[in-house]
Amino acid sequence: MNPRPVSGRAAAADRLARADRSRTFPPLPVRTGARGLFAESWWGSAWLDALETTALDSARLARGRTYARDGHVDTINVTPGRIVATVRGSRPRPYSAEIRLRTLTDQEWDGLLDAIAAEPGRLTALLAKKLPPAVAEGEVRLLPGPGDLVPRCSCPDHGRPCKHAAALCFQVARLLDADPFVLLLMRGRGERELLDALSRRNAALTAREARDHAPAADQPAPYRRGPGGGPQAADAEQGSVAASVGAPGEAAFGGAPGEQPAPAETPPRGVPARSALSDRPRPPLPPPLPLPPQPGRPQALPDGDGLPFDPATLEFLAADAAARAHACVSAARTPGADTERTAVHSPFPALPPWEDAIRLTATAHPTAGLTATTRALYRDLAAATGRTPTDVARAVAAWRQGGPEGLVLLDTPWNPPAGDFDRARSALLAADLPSLRPRHNHLTDPDRGIQLRFGHDHRWYPYESEPGAEDWWPAGPADPDAVGALTTLLAR
């Protein structure tokens, strides 16, 4: 039997629920000049009390406090029962610190929500980002006690906690100062989820109180015989009916003769949503944010064992995504008031795998120097593409020289038509520069080990080699002027 397909509304609600149970906080600012208590609220201080009563080494706590104050803790992610962040230590790569906390059971959540809904002031305090003691320390305890916080870290220090996990705990105390719903999320429920549940409980409580305080419905009097032997209750009932009907000429419900009954109130009628929203004025969109001069660089990721990916590769791809996004936004034209929107072509057309791998390598590591990291990258790329590390290094240099055109000119000569190529040879001779031998789109002086290659973009790409070796490498940026390109090449 095939499972029932999930509706779009249910899928959207599921996405909202998952998003509500995960919150990410950017790195907190450095605390300058703060040497007193780290937490400002009583619940933040209680969080740190749980950390300090668990710690086995006060020196590690002091170093963790210093790390937190100096801004060594990067982005913090909070999910039910788990807090994770990268903490920068003495090594180039940060460590992954983690704090675990037990989540509440469904029965505990029911008791906690009932306690909040029973007192409106408690919900008011929560909405004002305050944590009432009656909520935090009631029958269901929200704040951690001794031993409830379980620290973990990828560093080699086996302290409990190490300074990196301690720094994370100190920064979490600052998050709790600003928003106690972070503590509720650690215990298993997101803010939207909690407010929805409290809204339902308040509605049910209001309805129940309304039923309890409503006047009781009229009940028939107990049957008893009157003094005359007749049924007194029946007579009373008949009398009440007669009084309600009234005699001719009298108004109903006991009104005076000639008096008209008050007209019943007509309930207000709603309007269709389409009518309410069709002519609704909308504010103008805010102006676009200014484009930063350079694309951002991703944060360094910590090393981890058993991960399905290489952290360095992920950093590599993140840097490329930032560079591509920056280039696309730079190339996009903002349409004016009187101009029509035109299609914007991506500055990154589709490339074959080899060219795209070279592009990634050249743009993610824009410096020309060879380091241990770049050498390892070249070896891995050569093994994956069936090339040699030298081929990879030469192709990276060609890409940095001229992008896709520079990579094409590295291996593919072509025959340019008469015109710019021939005029450039005459200009070189007129400038009293060394005579270069033409072949295809190349102008070469093998004795000096210099060469100019003419591109399809009408620019000149300088190359150099050891004299007589025919081992040509890109040497400097392309130049639209052959004289300028050769003069720069000779000055190297």
C-alpha positions in Angstrom: 0.0 0.0 0.0 1.4 3.3 -1.0 1.7 6.0 1.7 -0.6 8.9 1.5 1.2 11.9 -0.2 1.8 14.8 2.1 -0.1 17.9 1.2 1.6 21.2 0.5 0.2 22.8 3.6 1.4 19.9 5.8 4.8 20.0 4.2 5.1 23.8 4.8 4.0 23.3 8.4 6.6 20.6 8.9 9.3 22.9 7.5 8.2 25.6 9.9 8.3 23.2 12.8 11.8 22.1 11.9 13.0 25.6 11.5 11.4 26.6 14.8 13.5 23.9 16.5 16.8 25.2 15.2 18.2 28.7 15.9 21.6 30.0 14.7 23.2 33.0 16.4 26.1 35.0 14.8 29.3 35.5 16.8 28.6 37.7 19.9 30.6 40.9 20.1 33.7 41.1 22.2 33.0 42.2 25.8 35.4 45.1 26.4 36.0 46.2 29.9 33.7 43.6 31.5 35.4 42.0 34.4 32.5 41.3 36.8 29.7 38.8 36.5 29.5 37.3 33.0 25.7 36.8 33.0 23.3 39.7 33.7 20.1 37.8 34.5 19.5 35.5 37.4 18.7 32.6 35.0 21.9 33.2 33.1 23.8 33.1 36.4 22.1 29.9 37.3 23.2 28.4 34.0 26.8 29.3 34.8 26.4 27.9 38.3 25.5 24.5 36.8 28.7 24.8 34.7 30.9 25.7 37.6 29.6 23.0 39.9 30.3 20.4 37.2 33.8 21.7 36.3 36.8 19.8 37.6 39.4 22.5 36.9 38.8 26.2 37.7 41.8 27.2 35.6 40.1 25.8 32.5 37.0 27.8 33.4 39.0 31.0 33.7 40.6 30.4 30.2 37.1 29.6 28.8 35.8 32.9 30.2 38.7 34.7 28.6 38.1 33.0 25.3 34.4 34.0 25.4 35.1 37.6 26.4 37.7 37.9 23.6 35.3 36.7 20.9 36.9 33.2 20.2 33.4 31.6 19.9 32.0 31.7 16.4 28.5 31.0 15.2 26.3 29.1 17.7 23.6 26.7 16.7 20.9 25.7 19.3 18.7 22.6 18.8 16.7 20.5 21.3 19.2 19.0 23.7 22.3 20.2 21.8 24.4 23.4 21.4 27.2 23.5 18.9 29.8 26.1 18.0 33.3 26.4 16.6 35.8 27.9 19.0 39.1 29.3 17.8 42.1 28.2 19.8 45.8 28.3 19.3 45.8 26.2 16.1 44.8 27.5 12.6 41.7 25.3 12.5 39.0 25.9 15.1 37.6 23.2 17.4 34.0 22.0 17.4 32.6 22.4 20.9 29.3 21.0 22.0 27.0 21.1 25.1 24.3 18.5 25.6 21.2 18.9 27.9 18.4 16.5 28.5 15.1 17.4 26.8 11.8 17.3 28.6 9.3 14.5 28.1 5.8 15.2 26.7 4.3 14.8 30.2 6.7 17.3 31.6 5.9 19.7 28.8 2.2 19.4 29.5 2.7 20.2 33.2 5.0 23.1 32.4 2.6 24.6 29.8 -0.4 24.2 32.2 1.5 26.0 34.9 2.3 28.9 32.5 -1.2 29.1 31.2 -2.7 29.1 34.7 -1.0 32.4 35.5 -1.3 35.1 32.8 1.6 37.0 34.4 4.0 34.2 33.6 3.3 34.3 29.9 3.5 38.1 30.0 7.0 37.8 31.5 8.1 35.3 28.9 6.9 37.5 26.1 9.0 40.3 27.7 12.0 38.0 27.5 12.0 37.4 31.3 12.0 34.0 33.0 9.8 33.9 36.1 11.3 31.8 38.9 8.0 30.0 39.3 8.4 28.7 35.7 12.1 27.9 35.8 12.1 26.3 39.3 8.7 24.8 39.5 7.7 21.1 39.5 9.3 20.8 36.1 12.8 22.3 36.4 14.0 24.1 33.3 17.4 25.3 34.4 20.2 22.7 34.5 21.5 21.4 37.8 24.9 19.9 38.8 25.9 17.3 36.2 23.1 18.1 33.7 25.5 19.9 31.2 27.5 17.4 29.2 30.4 19.1 27.4 32.2 17.7 24.3 35.0 19.1 22.1 37.2 17.9 19.2 40.4 19.3 20.9 42.9 16.9 22.4 42.2 18.2 26.0 40.2 15.7 28.0 39.2 18.2 30.6 35.5 18.3 31.7 34.9 20.8 30.4 37.9 22.0 28.3 38.4 25.7 27.8 36.6 25.6 24.4 33.4 24.0 25.8 33.6 26.4 28.8 33.8 29.4 26.4 30.7 28.1 24.6 28.8 27.8 27.9 29.8 31.4 28.9 28.5 32.7 25.5 25.3 30.7 25.9 24.7 32.5 29.2 24.7 35.8 27.2 22.1 34.3 24.8 19.9 33.3 27.7 20.2 36.9 29.1 18.7 38.2 25.9 16.1 35.5 25.3 15.0 32.8 27.7 13.2 31.0 24.9 16.7 29.7 24.0 16.6 27.7 27.2 13.1 26.3 26.3 14.5 25.4 22.9 17.3 23.5 24.6 14.7 21.6 26.5 12.9 20.5 23.3 10.4 23.1 22.1 10.7 26.1 19.8 9.2 29.6 20.5 6.5 29.5 17.9 5.5 26.0 19.0 5.3 27.0 22.6 3.3 30.1 21.9 0.8 28.2 19.8 0.4 25.6 22.5 -0.1 28.3 25.2 -2.7 30.0 22.9 -4.7 26.8 22.6 -4.5 26.2 26.4 -5.6 29.8 27.2 -8.6 29.5 24.8 -9.6 26.2 26.4 -9.2 27.7 29.9 -11.2 30.8 29.0 -14.0 28.6 27.6 -14.0 26.4 30.7 -14.2 29.4 33.0 -17.1 30.9 31.0 -19.0 27.6 31.3 -18.4 27.5 35.1 -19.6 31.1 35.7 -22.6 31.0 33.3 -26.1 31.2 35.1 -27.8 27.8 35.4 -30.7 27.1 33.0 -34.2 27.4 34.4 -35.2 24.0 35.8 -38.9 23.0 36.4 -40.0 23.3 40.0 -40.4 20.1 41.9 -43.9 18.7 41.8 -45.8 19.3 45.0 -49.4 19.7 45.8 -50.6 23.2 46.6 -52.9 24.1 49.5 -56.0 23.5 47.3 -54.8 20.1 46.3 -53.9 21.1 42.7 -50.4 20.8 41.1 -48.7 24.1 42.2 -45.8 23.7 39.8 -48.0 23.2 36.8 -50.1 26.3 37.7 -46.9 28.3 38.0 -45.6 27.1 34.7 -48.9 28.0 33.0 -48.9 31.4 34.6 -45.4 32.1 33.4 -46.4 31.1 29.8 -49.4 33.3 29.9 -47.3 36.2 31.2 -44.8 35.7 28.5 -47.5 35.7 25.8 -49.4 38.6 27.3 -53.0 39.7 26.9 -54.2 41.3 23.7 -53.0 44.9 23.5 -50.0 44.2 25.7 -46.4 43.9 24.5 -44.7 40.6 24.8 -42.4 39.9 27.7 -44.5 42.0 30.0 -44.2 45.2 28.2 -46.8 48.0 28.6 -49.7 48.4 26.2 -48.7 50.1 22.9 -45.0 49.6 23.6 -43.0 48.0 20.8 -40.3 45.5 21.7 -36.7 46.6 21.3 -35.3 45.4 17.9 -32.7 42.6 18.1 -29.2 43.6 17.4 -28.0 42.5 13.9 -24.6 40.7 14.1 -21.9 42.5 12.1 -21.3 41.0 8.7 -17.8 40.3 7.4 -16.3 41.2 4.1 -14.6 38.9 1.6 -10.8 38.7 2.0 -10.4 39.6 -1.6 -12.3 42.9 -1.1 -10.4 43.7 2.0 -7.0 43.1 0.4 -7.5 44.2 -3.2 -7.0 47.9 -2.7 -4.7 47.7 0.3 -1.8 50.1 0.0 1.6 48.5 0.2 4.7 50.3 1.3 7.5 50.6 -1.3 10.3 48.0 -1.2 13.5 49.1 0.6 16.5 50.1 -1.5 18.9 47.2 -2.2 21.9 46.9 0.1 25.2 48.2 -1.3 27.4 45.6 -2.9 30.5 44.9 -0.8 33.8 45.6 -2.6 35.0 42.0 -2.3 33.2 38.7 -1.7 33.2 37.4 1.8 35.4 34.6 3.0 33.9 31.6 4.8 34.8 30.7 8.4 37.4 28.1 8.9 35.8 24.8 9.8 37.1 22.4 12.5 38.6 19.1 11.6 36.4 16.1 12.5 36.6 12.4 12.4 34.1 10.3 10.6 32.6 13.2 8.6 31.2 12.4 5.2 33.1 15.4 3.7 36.4 17.1 4.0 36.1 20.4 5.9 38.7 22.0 3.6 36.7 21.0 0.6 33.5 22.6 2.1 35.4 25.8 2.8 36.7 25.7 -0.8 33.2 25.4 -2.3 31.8 28.0 0.1 34.4 30.5 -1.0 33.6 29.8 -4.7 29.9 30.2 -4.0 30.5 33.6 -2.5 32.7 34.7 -5.4 30.1 33.6 -8.0 27.3 35.3 -6.1 29.4 38.5 -5.9 30.1 38.4 -9.6 26.5 37.7 -10.6 25.2 40.6 -8.4 28.0 42.9 -9.9 27.0 42.0 -13.4 23.2 42.5 -12.8 21.9 45.8 -13.9 19.4 47.7 -11.7 16.6 48.8 -14.0 15.7 52.5 -13.9 12.3 54.0 -13.7 11.9 54.2 -17.5 13.9 51.2 -18.6 12.8 47.7 -19.2 14.3 44.9 -17.4 16.8 43.1 -19.6 18.1 39.5 -19.2 21.3 39.3 -17.3 23.7 36.6 -18.5 25.7 34.8 -15.8 29.4 35.6 -15.7 29.9 31.9 -15.1 28.8 29.9 -18.1 28.7 26.1 -18.0 32.2 24.6 -18.3 33.6 21.1 -18.8 34.7 19.4 -15.6 38.4 20.0 -16.3 38.0 23.7 -16.9 35.6 24.1 -14.0 38.1 22.3 -11.7 40.8 24.7 -12.8 38.5 27.6 -12.2 37.7 26.5 -8.7 41.4 26.0 -7.9 42.5 29.3 -9.3 39.7 31.4 -7.7 39.7 29.7 -4.3 43.4 30.2 -3.9 44.1 33.5 -5.7 47.7 33.8 -4.7 50.4 32.5 -7.0 52.7 31.1 -4.3 52.9 27.3 -3.8 52.1 26.3 -0.3 51.7 22.8 1.3 48.0 23.2 0.9 48.1 24.1 -2.8 50.5 21.4 -3.6 48.2 18.8 -1.9 45.3 20.3 -3.8 47.2 20.0 -7.1 48.1 16.4 -6.4 44.5 15.5 -5.6 43.2 17.3 -8.7 45.8 15.6 -10.9 44.9 12.2 -9.6 41.2 12.8 -10.2 41.6 14.1 -13.8 44.4 11.9 -15.0 46.9 14.8 -15.4 50.2 15.6 -13.7 50.5 18.2 -10.9 52.6 20.3 -13.3 49.8 20.3 -15.8 47.4 21.5 -13.0 49.8 24.2 -11.9 50.3 25.5 -15.4 46.6 25.5 -16.1 45.9 27.4 -12.9 48.4 30.0 -13.9 46.8 30.3 -17.4 43.3 30.7 -15.8 44.6 33.5 -13.5 46.2 35.1 -16.5 43.1 35.3 -18.7 40.2 33.1 -17.4 38.7 30.7 -20.0 40.5 32.4 -22.9 43.8 32.0 -21.1 43.1 28.3 -20.5 42.2 27.8 -24.2 45.4 29.5 -25.4 47.5 27.3 -23.1 47.0 24.2 -25.3 45.2 25.3 -28.5 46.9 27.4 -31.2 44.9 29.1 -33.9 45.4 31.1 -37.0 44.3 34.7 -36.6 43.1 36.6 -39.7 45.2 39.4 -41.2 44.8 42.7 -39.3 45.7 43.2 -35.6 48.2 40.3 -35.5 50.2 41.7 -38.5 50.0 45.3 -37.3 51.3 44.2 -33.9 54.5 42.8 -35.5 55.1 46.1 -37.3 54.6 48.0 -34.0 57.1 45.8 -32.2 59.7 46.4 -34.9 59.0 50.2 -34.8 59.5 50.2 -31.1 63.0 48.7 -31.5 62.0 45.6 -29.6 63.4 42.1 -30.2 62.3 40.4 -33.4 59.8 37.6 -32.7 59.2 34.6 -35.0 55.5 34.2 -35.9 53.8 30.8 -35.9 50.0 30.5 -35.7 49.0 33.0 -33.0 52.4 32.9 -31.3 55.3 35.4 -31.6 58.4 33.7 -30.1 62.0 34.4 -29.4 63.3 31.0 -28.3 66.8 32.3 -27.5 65.5 34.7 -24.9 62.7 32.3 -23.8 59.9 34.8 -24.4 56.6 34.5 -26.3 53.4 36.4 -26.9 50.2 34.6 -27.7 47.4 36.4 -29.5 43.9 35.6 -28.1 40.5 35.5 -29.6 39.7 38.5 -27.4 42.4 40.5 -29.2 44.7 40.6 -26.2 48.3 39.5 -25.9 49.2 36.8 -23.4 52.9 36.8 -22.3 54.7 33.5 -21.8 58.2 32.6 -20.7 60.4 29.5 -20.7 64.0 28.5 -20.0 65.9 29.3 -23.2 65.8 26.4 -25.6 63.6 24.3 -23.2 60.2 24.9 -24.9 58.5 24.7 -21.5 56.2 27.7 -21.7 54.5 29.1 -18.7 52.0 32.1 -18.4 53.9 35.1 -17.2 51.8 38.1 -16.1 48.4 39.5 -17.1 47.2 39.8 -20.7 47.6 43.2 -22.4 45.6 44.6 -25.4 48.9 46.2 -26.6 51.6 43.9 -27.9 54.3 46.5 -27.2 53.2 46.9 -23.6 53.0 43.1 -23.1 56.5 42.5 -24.5 58.0 45.5 -22.6 56.6 44.1 -19.3 57.8 40.6 -20.2 61.4 41.8 -21.0 61.5 43.7 -17.6 60.8 40.5 -15.6 
